[in-house]
């Protein structure tokens, strides 16, 4: 078995150390810190066994780790290899096994491990405002400001703003190219990432299990360059994709910021079932779309006549996915192409399209070429689904 990439990481809302649901608005600031900057579920290794390139860590009891997460080793010899990060291949109740090329003949135990965060830095935290430092594809610093919900009577939503600069005293994004609406707000604005449909406090502290019957599955895929939050805001078909998406843009400074995918809705009261109705994609302060036409609609309902490649090309039912082509909304002019975030080419037959029920999506599947995990998720319901594919694989190869 070959050593796997650790640039892009996967989290599940059910993970030990996270254990929250999309409605848990009181828990969101803490859980975001864990996923983005701190890591979670710290455990102490009691012994280490090395067999070829397979390293097995044994713990004194149940560790709570699962396969396909990235383990962070904080001290000892392993901490000096691959920045101390290793993809978990398999687990038992008290062991974790990963691949290391080349592996040392022996490793001393007694060190701590945790699930590795995305590697962002929390540079500002006051009340319900967080500012994180991440990386643009050119390795320059980018700052993401998150305004979490601070009103117990309102639904769970987070307003993002991304820019190249911020004020470390106030937490305000100071980049003139950034989205003005969310630069310095203290409560979520019209543009936001939606996580709950109901405007009440019922689910504020719910665990994953407590909220599952309402909110269903939820996963996070990200790296130091990007973030995709895949969840539903209520039972049935209320899927949401909220994201920070890097893209290769034309060489204009005012659009050379990661894309923000979210939606616009009235901040108070209940939310909307269908994200596609209000979906927004911003490049800095410019609204964009993913179809080249004189229509200002974000996306077509379907992008393919059929959902699978012809059998003469591939004998398996293979659906392709391609990077998003980004166009300025009003002019329809091309701006760039996304990294690590893809449009899924399902066809017009609803029988070939995955269910949008929140117990099914986000749907885990696999890339047939390199066998990496992919998640397929949608932003609408029924016949009007628009699906995206987010792979758990490197989005930038040095």
C-alpha positions as CSV (number, residue, x, y, z in Angstrom):
1,X,0.0,0.0,0.0
2,X,1.3,3.4,-1.0
3,X,1.5,6.4,1.3
4,X,-1.6,8.6,0.8
5,X,-1.8,12.4,0.4
6,X,-2.6,14.5,3.5
7,X,-3.1,17.9,1.9
8,X,-6.9,17.6,1.7
9,X,-8.7,16.3,4.7
10,X,-12.1,14.8,5.6
11,X,-14.2,15.4,8.7
12,X,-17.6,14.1,9.6
13,X,-20.0,15.9,12.0
14,X,-20.3,12.6,13.8
15,X,-16.5,12.3,14.6
16,X,-15.5,11.8,18.2
17,X,-14.3,15.2,19.3
18,X,-16.8,17.0,17.0
19,X,-20.2,15.3,17.5
20,X,-22.5,18.1,16.3
21,X,-25.3,18.6,13.8
22,X,-26.1,21.4,11.3
23,X,-28.5,22.9,13.8
24,X,-26.1,23.1,16.7
25,X,-25.4,26.9,16.5
26,X,-24.0,27.1,20.0
27,X,-21.3,24.5,19.1
28,X,-20.3,25.9,15.7
29,X,-17.5,28.4,16.7
30,X,-15.8,25.7,18.8
31,X,-16.2,23.0,16.1
32,X,-14.9,25.3,13.4
33,X,-11.8,26.0,15.5
34,X,-11.2,22.3,15.8
35,X,-11.6,21.5,12.1
36,X,-9.7,24.5,10.8
37,X,-7.0,25.2,13.3
38,X,-6.7,23.0,16.4
39,X,-7.5,19.4,15.6
40,X,-9.5,17.2,17.9
41,X,-9.7,13.9,19.9
42,X,-6.2,13.8,21.4
43,X,-5.0,10.4,22.5
44,X,-1.8,8.9,23.9
45,X,0.0,6.1,22.1
46,X,1.0,3.2,24.3
47,X,3.0,1.1,21.7
48,X,4.1,1.2,18.1
49,X,4.6,-1.7,15.7
50,X,6.3,-1.4,12.3
51,X,6.0,-4.1,9.6
52,X,7.4,-3.0,6.2
53,X,5.8,0.3,5.4
54,X,2.9,-0.3,7.8
55,X,2.9,1.5,11.1
56,X,0.4,0.5,13.8
57,X,-0.2,2.6,16.8
58,X,-1.8,1.0,19.9
59,X,-3.7,3.0,22.5
60,X,-4.6,2.1,26.1
61,X,-8.3,2.0,25.2
62,X,-10.9,2.9,22.6
63,X,-9.5,5.8,20.6
64,X,-12.5,6.9,18.6
65,X,-10.6,7.4,15.4
66,X,-12.0,6.2,12.0
67,X,-10.4,5.4,8.7
68,X,-9.8,8.1,6.0
69,X,-9.0,10.8,8.5
70,X,-5.6,12.4,8.7
71,X,-3.8,11.7,12.0
72,X,-1.5,14.4,13.4
73,X,1.5,13.2,15.5
74,X,2.7,16.0,17.8
75,X,6.1,14.7,19.1
76,X,8.8,12.1,18.5
77,X,10.3,10.7,15.3
78,X,7.1,10.6,13.4
79,X,6.4,14.2,14.0
80,X,9.4,15.0,11.8
81,X,8.0,13.1,8.8
82,X,5.4,14.6,6.4
83,X,4.8,17.3,9.0
84,X,3.6,14.6,11.3
85,X,0.5,13.9,9.2
86,X,-0.6,10.4,8.1
87,X,-3.7,9.1,6.3
88,X,-5.4,6.5,8.5
89,X,-5.8,3.3,6.4
90,X,-7.6,1.2,9.0
91,X,-8.6,1.0,12.6
92,X,-9.6,-1.4,15.3
93,X,-11.1,-0.4,18.7
94,X,-7.6,0.5,20.1
95,X,-5.3,0.6,17.0
96,X,-4.6,2.8,14.0
97,X,-2.6,1.7,11.0
98,X,-1.1,3.9,8.3
99,X,1.4,3.7,5.5
100,X,4.8,5.4,5.8
101,X,7.4,5.3,3.0
102,X,10.1,4.6,4.1
103,X,9.2,3.6,7.6
104,X,11.8,3.4,10.4
105,X,12.6,0.0,11.9
106,X,11.1,1.0,15.2
107,X,9.3,4.0,16.9
108,X,9.2,4.9,20.5
109,X,5.7,5.3,22.0
110,X,4.3,7.7,24.6
111,X,3.5,10.5,22.2
112,X,0.1,12.1,21.5
113,X,-2.0,12.1,18.4
114,X,-5.1,13.9,17.2
115,X,-7.1,14.4,14.1
116,X,-5.2,16.9,12.0
117,X,-6.9,20.3,11.3
118,X,-6.8,22.0,7.9
119,X,-3.8,23.9,9.0
120,X,-5.4,27.4,9.1
121,X,-4.4,29.9,11.8
122,X,-7.0,31.6,14.0
123,X,-5.7,35.2,14.1
124,X,-8.7,36.9,15.6
125,X,-11.5,35.8,18.0
126,X,-13.9,38.1,19.7
127,X,-17.4,37.0,20.7
128,X,-19.0,35.4,17.6
129,X,-16.3,36.7,15.1
130,X,-13.4,34.5,14.0
131,X,-10.8,35.4,11.4
132,X,-8.6,32.6,10.0
133,X,-5.5,32.8,7.9
134,X,-5.3,30.3,5.0
135,X,-3.5,30.1,1.7
136,X,-4.2,31.2,-1.8
137,X,-3.0,28.9,-4.6
138,X,0.1,31.2,-5.0
139,X,0.9,30.6,-1.3
140,X,0.1,34.1,-0.3
141,X,-2.0,34.7,2.8
142,X,-5.7,35.0,2.6
143,X,-8.1,35.8,5.5
144,X,-11.5,34.4,6.0
145,X,-13.8,36.2,8.4
146,X,-16.7,34.2,9.9
147,X,-19.6,35.9,11.6
148,X,-21.5,33.1,13.6
149,X,-25.1,33.4,14.6
150,X,-25.4,35.3,17.9
151,X,-29.2,35.5,18.3
152,X,-30.8,32.5,19.9
153,X,-34.1,33.2,18.2
154,X,-32.6,33.1,14.7
155,X,-31.7,30.1,12.6
156,X,-28.1,28.8,12.4
157,X,-26.2,30.6,9.7
158,X,-22.7,32.0,9.3
159,X,-21.7,35.0,7.1
160,X,-18.3,34.7,5.5
161,X,-15.9,37.3,4.0
162,X,-12.6,36.6,2.4
163,X,-9.8,39.1,1.7
164,X,-6.1,39.6,1.5
165,X,-5.9,41.9,4.6
166,X,-7.7,42.4,7.9
167,X,-7.5,44.7,10.9
168,X,-6.1,42.7,13.8
169,X,-7.6,45.1,16.3
170,X,-11.2,45.0,15.0
171,X,-11.3,41.8,13.0
172,X,-12.6,43.7,9.9
173,X,-11.6,42.6,6.4
174,X,-9.9,45.6,4.9
175,X,-9.3,44.4,1.4
176,X,-11.2,46.8,-1.0
177,X,-11.8,43.9,-3.4
178,X,-13.7,41.9,-0.7
179,X,-17.5,41.5,-0.4
180,X,-18.5,44.7,1.4
181,X,-21.7,43.2,2.9
182,X,-19.9,40.9,5.3
183,X,-16.6,42.7,6.0
184,X,-17.4,44.0,9.4
185,X,-20.9,42.8,10.4
186,X,-21.6,41.6,14.0
187,X,-24.6,39.4,13.1
188,X,-25.0,37.2,10.0
189,X,-26.1,39.3,7.0
190,X,-28.3,38.6,4.0
191,X,-25.4,36.6,2.3
192,X,-24.5,33.6,4.5
193,X,-23.9,29.9,4.8
194,X,-27.2,28.4,5.9
195,X,-27.2,25.4,8.3
196,X,-30.7,25.3,9.7
197,X,-34.2,25.9,8.4
198,X,-36.0,26.7,11.7
199,X,-35.6,30.0,13.5
200,X,-35.5,28.7,17.1
201,X,-33.2,27.5,19.8
202,X,-34.3,23.8,19.9
203,X,-31.2,22.4,18.3
204,X,-28.6,24.8,19.6
205,X,-26.6,22.1,21.6
206,X,-27.7,19.0,19.8
207,X,-25.2,16.2,19.3
208,X,-24.9,14.4,15.9
209,X,-27.2,11.6,17.0
210,X,-29.7,14.0,18.6
211,X,-30.0,15.9,15.3
212,X,-29.6,13.1,12.8
213,X,-33.4,12.5,12.2
214,X,-33.8,16.1,11.3
215,X,-30.5,17.1,9.7
216,X,-29.1,13.8,8.4
217,X,-25.5,13.4,7.1
218,X,-22.9,16.1,7.1
219,X,-19.2,16.2,6.1
220,X,-16.4,18.7,5.6
221,X,-13.7,18.5,2.9
222,X,-10.9,21.0,2.9
223,X,-7.2,21.9,2.9
224,X,-5.1,25.0,3.6
225,X,-6.5,26.3,0.3
226,X,-10.2,25.4,0.4
227,X,-13.2,24.4,2.5
228,X,-16.5,22.7,1.5
229,X,-19.3,22.2,4.1
230,X,-21.8,19.6,2.8
231,X,-25.0,19.3,4.9
232,X,-28.8,19.7,4.9
233,X,-30.8,22.3,6.8
234,X,-33.8,20.1,7.6
235,X,-35.3,16.7,6.9
236,X,-35.9,15.5,3.3
237,X,-34.3,17.4,0.4
238,X,-32.8,20.6,1.8
239,X,-29.2,20.0,0.8
240,X,-26.6,22.8,1.1
241,X,-23.1,23.3,-0.3
242,X,-21.2,26.1,1.5
243,X,-17.7,26.7,0.4
244,X,-14.5,28.6,-0.1
245,X,-13.3,27.6,-3.5
246,X,-9.9,28.4,-5.0
247,X,-9.8,29.1,-8.7
248,X,-7.4,30.0,-11.5
249,X,-8.6,33.5,-12.5
250,X,-7.8,36.1,-15.1
251,X,-5.1,38.4,-14.0
252,X,-7.2,41.1,-12.4
253,X,-6.5,41.8,-8.7
254,X,-10.2,42.5,-7.9
255,X,-11.3,39.0,-8.8
256,X,-8.2,37.1,-7.6
257,X,-9.8,35.9,-4.3
258,X,-11.1,32.5,-3.5
259,X,-14.8,32.1,-4.5
260,X,-17.4,32.2,-1.8
261,X,-20.4,29.9,-2.3
262,X,-23.5,30.6,-0.2
263,X,-26.9,32.1,-0.5
264,X,-28.9,35.2,0.1
265,X,-32.0,35.1,2.4
266,X,-33.7,37.2,5.0
267,X,-31.6,36.8,8.2
268,X,-34.7,36.5,10.4
269,X,-37.5,33.9,10.4
270,X,-37.3,30.4,8.8
271,X,-35.1,29.7,5.8
272,X,-35.8,28.3,2.3
273,X,-35.9,24.6,1.4
274,X,-34.1,25.0,-1.9
275,X,-30.6,26.5,-1.9
276,X,-30.5,26.9,-5.7
277,X,-33.3,29.5,-5.5
278,X,-31.0,31.9,-3.6
279,X,-27.5,30.6,-4.4
280,X,-24.7,33.1,-4.8
281,X,-21.1,32.7,-5.9
282,X,-18.8,35.6,-5.3
283,X,-15.3,36.4,-6.6
284,X,-14.5,39.1,-4.2
285,X,-17.4,41.6,-4.5
286,X,-18.4,40.4,-8.0
287,X,-21.2,37.9,-8.3
288,X,-20.6,35.1,-10.7
289,X,-22.3,32.1,-12.4
290,X,-21.3,28.8,-14.0
291,X,-23.0,29.0,-17.4
292,X,-21.9,31.0,-20.5
293,X,-25.0,32.6,-21.7
294,X,-26.9,35.9,-21.6
295,X,-29.0,34.5,-18.7
296,X,-28.1,35.7,-15.2
297,X,-29.2,32.4,-13.7
298,X,-26.5,30.7,-11.7
299,X,-26.6,27.3,-13.4
300,X,-28.6,25.2,-15.8
301,X,-30.9,22.5,-14.3
302,X,-28.9,19.8,-16.1
303,X,-25.6,19.8,-17.9
304,X,-25.8,16.5,-19.8
305,X,-28.3,14.6,-22.0
306,X,-27.5,11.4,-20.2
307,X,-26.0,10.6,-16.9
308,X,-23.4,8.0,-17.9
309,X,-20.6,7.6,-20.5
310,X,-21.6,5.5,-23.5
311,X,-20.9,1.7,-22.9
312,X,-18.5,1.8,-25.9
313,X,-16.3,4.1,-23.8
314,X,-16.8,2.7,-20.3
315,X,-18.7,-0.6,-19.5
316,X,-19.5,0.7,-16.0
317,X,-22.1,3.5,-15.3
318,X,-19.6,6.3,-15.0
319,X,-20.7,9.9,-14.5
320,X,-18.1,12.5,-15.2
321,X,-17.4,15.7,-13.4
322,X,-15.6,18.8,-14.5
323,X,-14.2,22.0,-13.0
324,X,-16.6,24.9,-12.7
325,X,-16.2,27.5,-15.5
326,X,-16.7,30.8,-13.7
327,X,-18.4,33.8,-15.5
328,X,-19.2,37.3,-14.3
329,X,-22.9,37.3,-13.7
330,X,-24.1,40.4,-15.7
331,X,-21.7,40.4,-18.7
332,X,-21.4,36.6,-19.0
333,X,-17.6,37.0,-19.5
334,X,-15.3,34.2,-18.5
335,X,-13.3,34.8,-15.3
336,X,-11.6,31.5,-14.4
337,X,-11.8,27.8,-13.5
338,X,-12.0,26.1,-10.1
339,X,-9.6,23.8,-8.3
340,X,-10.9,20.9,-6.2
341,X,-14.6,21.6,-6.9
342,X,-16.5,20.1,-9.8
343,X,-19.8,20.1,-11.6
344,X,-21.3,16.6,-11.8
345,X,-22.8,15.8,-15.2
346,X,-26.0,14.0,-14.5
347,X,-28.6,13.9,-17.2
348,X,-32.3,14.6,-17.7
349,X,-33.6,11.3,-16.4
350,X,-34.4,11.6,-12.7
351,X,-34.0,7.8,-12.3
352,X,-30.2,8.2,-12.9
353,X,-29.8,11.0,-10.4
354,X,-29.0,10.3,-6.8
355,X,-31.6,10.9,-4.1
356,X,-31.3,14.4,-2.6
357,X,-32.6,13.1,0.8
358,X,-30.5,14.1,3.7
359,X,-29.9,10.5,4.8
360,X,-28.3,9.8,1.3
361,X,-26.4,13.0,0.5
362,X,-23.6,13.9,0.8
363,X,-23.0,10.6,-1.2
364,X,-19.6,9.0,-0.9
365,X,-18.3,7.6,-4.1
366,X,-14.9,7.1,-5.7
367,X,-12.8,8.5,-8.5
368,X,-12.3,5.6,-11.0
369,X,-8.9,6.9,-12.1
370,X,-7.1,7.3,-8.9
371,X,-9.5,5.7,-6.4
372,X,-9.7,8.8,-4.2
373,X,-12.9,9.4,-2.1
374,X,-15.3,11.8,-3.6
375,X,-18.5,13.3,-2.2
376,X,-21.4,14.1,-4.4
377,X,-23.8,16.7,-3.0
378,X,-26.6,18.9,-4.4
379,X,-28.0,22.4,-4.0
380,X,-31.6,21.8,-4.9
381,X,-34.3,19.1,-4.7
382,X,-36.3,16.9,-7.0
383,X,-36.1,17.4,-10.8
384,X,-34.1,20.6,-10.4
385,X,-31.0,19.2,-8.7
386,X,-27.6,20.6,-9.4
387,X,-24.9,18.3,-8.2
388,X,-21.3,19.0,-7.3
389,X,-18.4,16.6,-6.7
390,X,-15.8,17.4,-4.1
391,X,-12.8,14.9,-4.1
392,X,-10.7,14.2,-1.0
393,X,-7.4,14.6,-3.0
394,X,-4.7,17.2,-3.5
395,X,-5.9,20.3,-5.3
396,X,-2.4,21.7,-5.7
397,X,0.6,19.5,-6.6
398,X,3.9,21.3,-6.1
